[in-house]
């Protein structure tokens, strides 16, 4: 895996690193996480956050490094912060997706909400990180434009959703029709 060399590059460059493993990784491959904690656990700028329910580290961070995780989209669009994507092969749940002849949303938005780096270019990561975090106000403005294009009813989605549910309920308050066959 690229976890170990990635953490080494980041720590060597002086960055603080918080590892937030996916709960499935903890369940399916705990040795992978344990080996990173064993290697870097005593480093003063490394921590492993086992409680992924907590969002403290997300709010304290300047950047997320991710693969194809949907959490990266939540982070960028919700917190208006950049994501550095490792360009590893995507997880494909539908091998027939190419027949749809559309670019998946995750492909389309990656460079708009951050940058993409090849896994064989890990040593370049500090050079990729710096421009993403150097001007947070500029990035917030950039992500605001992206979010307004792709996310609807920001700040009012609960109210708008409730309105729509009430509209649908009102439409369905017609007299019921018995659809059972009579005979």
Beta strands, then each sheet from edge to edge (+ up, - down):
strand 1: 17-19
strand 2: 46-48
strand 3: 63-66
strand 4: 82-86
strand 5: 114-117
sheet 1: 1+ 2+
sheet 2: 3+ 4+ 5+
end
